[in-house]
Amino acid sequence: MTPEQLQSIAFRWFEAFNNKELEKLLSLYDDEAQHFSPKLKVRQPETNGLVVGKQAMRTWWQDAFDRLPTLYYKVTSLTANSDRVFMEYIRQVNDEEDMLVAEVLEVRNGKITFSRVYHG
């Protein structure tokens, strides 16, 4: 894929996430995709921070949307090459301090296969 195509996936990812459009967000992922997040590790220690498959991601993100209705990601930078996009954004939630976040989306055949979140 071209860097422009990967950036397009990232922009669609942010749009779906910020609009809480869970099925649209999940449609960007491969059925067996993996997602790693430090927040997952804290909230669901049994996962060791990693969930596999769309159903596990659906459960994780639906919980986040339910608990944090004001959750919003403000894009600050996107960098793409041929198979991944590196996203930097600010995690914003009312009554919480903003958090700097980086996330890598690995993409194969037009679908996200692995996403990794890093908190700054």
Phi, psi and omega in degrees: 000154178277158175305324180295320177295319179294319177297325177298318176299317180298316179296320176294324177300310180297318180299312180295317181296309184293334177269003179058036178266083190299314182293324177295319177298310182295332180295343179279349185258148168295150182303327183255021181300156177242147179225128178242134179210136174300327178293323176298317181299324180282312185283329180227073186305331181297340180276345187055027176090359185238129171240151183233131176094156184296324181296317179295321177292321178302312180299315182297309184287326177297320177299316179298316180296322179291317182285327188233073184297340180264006181304130182211139177249121179259114183293132174245333181197142173229132177228125184233151169235219186274342183218008178204157176231133179259119185247134172243136182205167177252123177276121182239131175219133177307138178067016173232153176289140177301146180234132175280133184226145169237145179215139178249129174251119173267132187234133175227133178052038175080004180236146176287128180254335181205134175231136181232130181254138176231131178261139184260000000 
